[in-house]
Amino acid sequence: MTAHVLVSGNLFRQPEQRTSKAGKLFVTATIRAKDGDASQFWRIVAFSESVQAELSRLTDGDALSVQGALKVETYERDGETKLSLSVIAEHVMALRQPPRQRERKSTDAKPPMSRRERIAGVPDPSLNDDVPF
């Protein structure tokens, strides 16, 4: 039985694109989910191209939610058994959109084209009518 989880938090480091032994691309990331003063770290693995693309456009510190299959493993550190929590991501959603890069505006900017101009490539004469006030 596979359990599904929804984890929200902030990216802890930049997502990394990797290649499997079979030559397939995948993306890994780590989410820090805070609970008061405590933090839980979740390893995220994305195989879907759309999930990889969404995860890759985010940067360290961005808020996100990830939904997918839960994978729990244990490991030993300093004689203590600890849990390793992973999600095989099926969906990723940025909770705060990263800033878009703005295009430079040229000094000789043209007015936006009408639908007719975009489709036919000809000026729309209706845009030059005088508007009575």
N, C-alpha and C positions, 0 to 999 in steps of 0.2 A: 504494500500500500504506500502510495506517495502522498505526503502531506504538502499542501500549498501554503505559502505565507505571504504577507504583505509587510514590507519593512520600509520605514521612512527614516531619513536622517540626512547627513551631509557627507559628501565625498571626502574621503580621507586619502589624499594623494590623487594624482592625475590617472584616469583610466589608461590601461596599456593594451595595445593590440599584440596578439601572439599568434603563433602558428603551431598547430597540433602535429604529432608525429605523422599523421596521415596527410598533412599538408593543408588542412582546413584552418581558416582564420577564425579567431574568437577574441573577445575582449574581456579583460578582468578589471575589477575595481574593488575598492573597500569602502563600506559605508560605516560611519560612526553614528549609532543611534544612542541618544542621551536619555537617561532616566534620572532626573535630578542631578546629583553630582557624579553618578556612575555612568560609564559608557560601555556599550556592547559593540564589538566590531563584527561586521558581516562581510564575508567574501562573496563577491558577485561574479558570475561567469555568464557571458552572453554569446550564444551561437547563432541566433537569428540575425540576419543582416540588418533588419530595421531596428532591432534592439541595440545592436552594435553601434549603428549610426547615431542613435539618440544618446547613448551612453558616452560615445566618443566626443560629442560636441560639448559636453559638460566639463568643468574644471574643478580643481581642488576647492572644497568649501561649498560648492553648489548644493542646494537642497533638492532631494529627489525621493521618490517612492519606487520600489521595485517589487514586482509580484512574480512568483514562480515556485518551482519545486524546492522543498527544503532538503538539505543534506546536513546531517549532524555526525561529527566524528569526535573522538577523544584523543588526547595526546598527553604526554607526561612532561612537566616542567618543574624543576626543583623538587622532585619527589611528589608533586601534586598533580592529580588528574584534572585536566581542563577540557572544555568543550570548544570545538571549532565549528562555527555556523556558516553555512554557505547557501546561496540561492542560485539555482539555474534559472536565469531571468527569462521570463516570457513577455513581460511588459515593463517598461521604464517610463516614468513621467517626471519631468522637471517640475519642481514646485515653485520655482522662481526662474523665469526665463533669463538665460544669459543675454548680456547686451549684444545687440547687432552692430556690426561694423557699418558705419554710415559711409555712403558714397560722397565724394567731394562734389560740391555743386560748382558747375562752371559759371563764369561771369556772363556768358551769352546763352543762358538756359532758355530753351524753347518751352512754350506753353504745352500742357499735356495734350496728346492727340485724342480726338473723339473716336468712338467705336468705328465709325465709317472710315476714318483715316487709317486706323490700325488694320482693318480688313482689306480695304481697297487701295490704300496708299494715296488717296486723294483728299484734299482739304474739304471740310464740311462747311458749305456756304451758310448753313443756319447759325453757325457760331459767330458770324460777323453782323448779325442784325442789331439795329439799335433797340435798346430796351427802354420803353416809355415809363416814366416815373410819375 
